[in-house]
Amino acid sequence: MHTKPAILLAGVMALAPTLTQAKTETQHTHWGTRWQHLPQTPAPVADLATGYAAVNGIQLWYGVVGQGSPVILLHGGLANSDYWGLQVPELAKHHQVIVVDSRGHGRSTRNAQPYGYDLMADDIIALMDKLHLDKADIVGWSDGAIIGLDMAMRHPQRVTKVFAFAPNATTSGVKAGVANDPVFAAYIARAGEEYKKLSKTPDGYQAFVAQIGQMWQTQPEWDDEALRSIKAQVLIVDGDRDEAIDRAHLEHIAATIPDAGLLILPTVSHFAFLQAPKEFTDAVIHFLDEQ
């Protein structure tokens, strides 16, 4: 039984109708408590060249800024690309940065196709084709990290490096009761409000959550052989206070992917890119730019 993702889905569905602004909205920077707070979602990045790509039956929203080797930023489940707003300006100094709203998230549309990480990875490959990108580095958070690893498995010729923050390789890697964590609960509530503001189907949040929740209950479910097939350079990253991902599971992923690195950021959670943006961004830049 896939009980842990089912518990998470139940928490999302319960919180979605009664969305409130939590105390965790307040910015806190104290080293000792920053994992207990959810800083505000960054404003949309200025100077993005934005558009929609028709891929796999949907309209996929994307934005591009900067010059250099391409890096694609993939957000977590229920979120949108604005969450990368503290990373994009620094990365764009040396890279062509592509941000994407995953299918059904943010400004992108969805259709009746069942959600699956293979499908979401294929969406990104199709976008790369539209943008004439032969290869790209991937920076992913949570679902975005899973999509990045999926791309590395199934499209190895298209992926150079994967910075995978807080992925799971099986459903058992998700902690039970995560939706009840105060910070994670605040994120779920915020995601619902942001969906209403950004989506082309603003009244469809419950249906969207139900649709993607079917994927979470059974995916991913990769065995060690699948992980060992990855040829891209991979860094597995997490915060030492992650509310969602079991540490031993994460360490197993890093130990199984050939030559993968492991980085644990201190006193941050599943939302380290907001709680410690400079440390997170520095880690990304170091990984992407090292030879």
For each residue, the residues with C-beta under 8 A, 3 or more apart:
1: 6
2: 5 6 171 217 218
3: 6 7 176
4: 7 8 171 172 174 175 176 178
5: 2 8 9 171 174 213 216 217 218
6: 1 2 3 9 10 217
7: 3 4 10 11 176 177 178 179
8: 4 5 11 12 174 178 179 216 244
9: 5 6 12 13 209 213 216 217
10: 6 7 13 14 179
11: 7 8 14 15 178 179 180 185 188
12: 8 9 15 16 78 179 188 209 213
13: 9 10 16 206 209 210 213
14: 10 11 17 179
15: 11 12 18 19 179 185 188 189 192
16: 12 13 19 188 192 205 206 209
17: 14 206
18: 15 189
19: 15 16 189 190 192 193
20: 189
21: 25 189
22: 25 38 182 185 186 189 190
23: 26
24: 36 37 38 182 183 186
25: 21 22 38 40 186 190
26: 23 37
27: 37 39 40
28: 33 34 36 37 39
29: 34
30: 33 34
31: 34 267
32: 267
33: 28 30 36 37 267
34: 28 29 30 31 37 267 268 275 276
35: 183 239 241 267 268 269 275
36: 24 28 33 182 183
37: 24 26 27 28 33 34 183 275
38: 22 24 25 183 186 187 190 271 274 275
39: 27 28 271 274 275
40: 25 27 274
41: 82 83 85 190 194 274
42: 45 82 83 84 85 86 274
43: 82 85
44: 48 82 85
45: 42 48 63 65 82 84 85 88 89 99
46:
47: 65
48: 44 45 63 64 65 99
49: 63 64 65
50: 61 62 63 64
51: 61 62 63
52: 59 60 61 62 108
53: 59 60 62 126 127 130 131
54: 58 59 60
55: 58 60 122 123 126 127 130
56: 103 113 119 122 123 126
57: 111 113
58: 54 55 103 104 108 109 110 111 123
59: 52 53 54 108 109 200
60: 52 53 54 55 100 101 103 108 123 126 127
61: 50 51 52 81 100 101 106 107 108
62: 50 51 52 53 98 99 100 101 127 131
63: 45 48 49 50 51 81 98 99
64: 48 49 50 96 97 98 131
65: 45 47 48 49 88 92 96 97
66: 91 92 93 94 95 96 97
67: 95 96
68: 94 95 96
69: 95 96 137 288
70: 95 96 97 98 131 133 135 136 137
71: 91 95 96 97 98 136 137 138 139 288
72: 98 99 100 124 128 136 137 138 139
73: 81 84 87 88 91 97 98 99 100 139 140 144
74: 100 102 124 138 139 140 141 143 144 145 147 148
75: 79 80 81 83 84 100 101 102 105 106 141 142 143 144
76: 79 83 141 142 143 144 166 270
77: 105 142 143 212 216
78: 12 105 187 188 191 192 195 209 212
79: 75 76 83 105 106 141 191 194
80: 75 83 101 105 106 107 194 198
81: 61 63 73 75 84 99 100 101 106
82: 41 42 43 44 45 85 106 194
83: 41 42 75 76 79 80 141 273 274
84: 42 45 73 75 81 87 88 99 273
85: 41 42 43 44 45 82 88
86: 42 89 273 274 277 281
87: 73 84 90 91 139 273 277 280 281 284
88: 45 65 73 84 85 91 92 97 99
89: 45 86 92 93
90: 87 93 281 285
91: 66 71 73 87 88 94 95 97 281 284 285 288
92: 65 66 88 89 95 96 97
93: 66 89 90
94: 66 68 91 285 289
95: 66 67 68 69 70 71 91 92 137 288
96: 64 65 66 67 68 69 70 71 92
97: 64 65 66 70 71 73 88 91 92
98: 62 63 64 70 71 72 73 127 131 133 136
99: 45 48 62 63 72 73 81 84 88
100: 60 61 62 72 73 74 75 81 108 124 127
101: 60 61 62 75 80 81 105 106 107 108 198
102: 74 75 105 106 108 120 123 143 144 147
103: 56 58 60 108 109 110 115 119 120 123
104: 58 108 109 110 115 208 211 212
105: 75 77 78 79 80 101 102 108 195
106: 61 75 79 80 81 82 101 102 194 195 198 199
107: 61 80 101 198 199 200
108: 52 58 59 60 61 100 101 102 103 104 105
109: 58 59 103 104 200 201
110: 58 103 104 113 208 211
111: 57 58
112:
113: 56 57 110 119
114: 119 211 214 215
115: 103 104 119 120 211 212 214 215
116: 119 120 215 219
117: 120 121 143 146 147 150 215 219 220
118: 121 122 150 154
119: 56 103 113 114 115 116 122 123
120: 102 103 115 116 117 123 124 143 147 150
121: 117 118 124 125 147 150 151 154 155
122: 55 56 118 119 125 126
123: 55 56 58 60 102 103 119 120 126 127
124: 72 74 100 120 121 127 128 147 151
125: 121 122 128 129 151 155 158
126: 53 55 56 60 122 123 129 130
127: 53 55 60 62 98 100 123 124 130 131
128: 72 124 125 131 133 134 136 158
129: 125 126 132 133
130: 53 55 126 127
131: 53 62 64 70 98 127 128
132: 129
133: 70 98 128 129 136
134: 128 158
135: 70 157 158 159 160
136: 70 71 72 98 128 133 158 159 160
137: 69 70 71 72 95 159 160 161 162 163 288
138: 71 72 74 147 148 151 152 159 161 162 163 164
139: 71 72 73 74 87 144 148 163 165 284 288
140: 73 74 143 144 145 146 147 148 149 162 163 164 165 167
141: 74 75 76 79 83 144 145 165 166 273
142: 75 76 77 145 146 165 166 167 244 270
143: 74 75 76 77 102 117 120 140 146 147
144: 73 74 75 76 102 139 140 141 147 148
145: 74 140 141 142 148 149 162 164 165 166 167
146: 117 140 142 143 149 150 164 167 168 220
147: 74 102 117 120 121 124 138 140 143 144 150 151
148: 74 138 139 140 144 145 151 152 159 162 163 164 167
149: 140 145 146 152 153 162 164 167 169 222 227 230 234
150: 117 118 120 121 146 147 153 154 220
151: 121 124 125 138 147 148 154 155 158 159 162
152: 138 148 149 155 156 159 162 230 231 232 234
153: 149 150 156 222 226 229 230
154: 118 121 150 151
155: 121 125 151 152 158 159
156: 152 153 159 230 231 232
157: 135
158: 125 128 134 135 136 151 155
159: 135 136 137 138 148 151 152 155 156 162 232
160: 135 136 137 232 233
161: 137 138 232 233 234 235 287 288
162: 137 138 140 145 148 149 151 152 159 230 232 233 234 235
163: 137 138 139 140 148 235 237 283 284 287 288
164: 138 140 145 146 148 149 167 234 235 236 237 253
165: 139 140 141 142 145 237 238 272 273 280
166: 76 141 142 145 237 238 239 242 244 245 250 270
167: 140 142 145 146 148 149 164 236 245 250 253
168: 146 171 173 174 220 245 246 249 250 253
169: 149 173 220 222 226 227 249 252 253
170: 173 220 221 222 249
171: 2 4 5 168 174 216 217 218 219 220 221
172: 4 246 249
173: 168 169 170 245 246 249 250 253
174: 4 5 8 168 171 178 244 245 246
175: 4 178 243 244 245 246
176: 3 4 7
177: 7 180 181
178: 4 7 8 11 174 175 181 184 243 244
179: 7 8 10 11 12 14 15 184 185 188
180: 11 177 184 185
181: 177 178 184 185 243
182: 22 24 36 185 186
183: 24 35 36 37 38 186 187 243 269 270 271
184: 178 179 180 181 187 188 243 244 270
185: 11 15 22 179 180 181 182 188 189
186: 22 24 25 38 182 183 189 190
187: 38 78 183 184 190 191 270 271
188: 11 12 15 16 78 179 184 185 191 192
189: 15 18 19 20 21 22 185 186 192 193
190: 19 22 25 38 41 186 187 193 194
191: 78 79 187 188 194 195
192: 15 16 19 78 188 189 195 196 205
193: 19 189 190 196 197
194: 41 79 80 82 106 190 191 197 198
195: 78 105 106 191 192 198 199 202 205 208
196: 192 193 199 202 203 205
197: 193 194 202
198: 80 101 106 107 194 195
199: 106 107 195 196 202 204 205 208
200: 59 107 109
201: 109 204 208
202: 195 196 197 199 205
203: 196
204: 199 201 207 208
205: 16 192 195 196 199 202 208 209
206: 13 16 17 209 210
207: 204 210 211
208: 104 110 195 199 201 204 205 211 212
209: 9 12 13 16 78 205 206 212 213
210: 13 206 207 213 214
211: 104 110 114 115 207 208 214
212: 77 78 104 115 208 209 215 216
213: 5 9 12 13 209 210 216 217
214: 114 115 210 211 217 218
215: 114 115 116 117 212 218 219
216: 5 8 9 77 171 212 213 219
217: 2 5 6 9 171 213 214
218: 2 5 171 214 215 221
219: 116 117 171 215 216
220: 117 146 150 168 169 170 171
221: 170 171 218
222: 149 153 169 170 226 227
223: 226 227
224: 227 228 256
225: 228 229
226: 153 169 222 223 229
227: 149 169 222 223 224 230 253 256 257
228: 224 225 256 257 258
229: 153 225 226
230: 149 152 153 156 162 227 234 257 258 260
231: 152 156 258
232: 152 156 159 160 161 162
233: 160 161 162 259
234: 149 152 161 162 164 230 254 257 259 260 261
235: 161 162 163 164 260 261 262 263 283 287
236: 164 167 250 253 254 257 260 261 262 263
237: 163 164 165 166 262 263 264 265 283
238: 165 166 242 245 247 250 263 264 265 272
239: 35 166 242 264 265 266 267 268 269 270 271 272 275
240: 247 264 265 266 267 268
241: 35 267 268 269
242: 166 238 239 245 247 250 269 270
243: 175 178 181 183 184 269 270
244: 8 142 166 174 175 178 184 270
245: 166 167 168 173 174 175 238 242 249 250 270
246: 168 172 173 174 175 249 250
247: 238 240 242 250 251
248: 251 252
249: 168 169 170 172 173 245 246 252 253
250: 166 167 168 173 236 238 242 245 246 247 253 254 262
251: 247 248 254 255 262
252: 169 248 249 255 256
253: 164 167 168 169 173 227 236 249 250 256 257 260
254: 234 236 250 251 257 260 261 262
255: 251 252 260 262
256: 224 227 228 252 253 260
257: 227 228 230 234 236 253 254 260
258: 228 230 231
259: 233 234
260: 230 234 235 236 253 254 255 256 257
261: 234 235 236 254 287
262: 235 236 237 250 251 254 255
263: 235 236 237 238 283
264: 237 238 239 240
265: 237 238 239 240 268 272 276 279 280 283
266: 239 240
267: 31 32 33 34 35 239 240 241 276
268: 34 35 239 240 241 265 271 272 275 276 279 280
269: 35 183 239 241 242 243 272 275
270: 76 142 166 183 184 187 239 242 243 244 245
271: 38 39 183 187 239 268 274 275
272: 165 238 239 265 268 269 275 276 279 280
273: 83 84 86 87 141 165 276 277 280 281
274: 38 39 40 41 42 83 86 271 277
275: 34 35 37 38 39 239 268 269 271 272
276: 34 265 267 268 272 273 279 280
277: 86 87 273 274 280 281
278: 281 282
279: 265 268 272 276 282 283
280: 87 165 265 268 272 273 276 277 283 284
281: 86 87 90 91 273 277 278 284 285
282: 278 279 285 286
283: 163 235 237 263 265 279 280 286 287
284: 87 91 139 163 280 281 287 288
285: 90 91 94 281 282 288 289
286: 282 283 289 290
287: 161 163 235 261 283 284 290
288: 69 71 91 95 137 139 161 163 284 285
289: 94 285 286
290: 286 287
291:
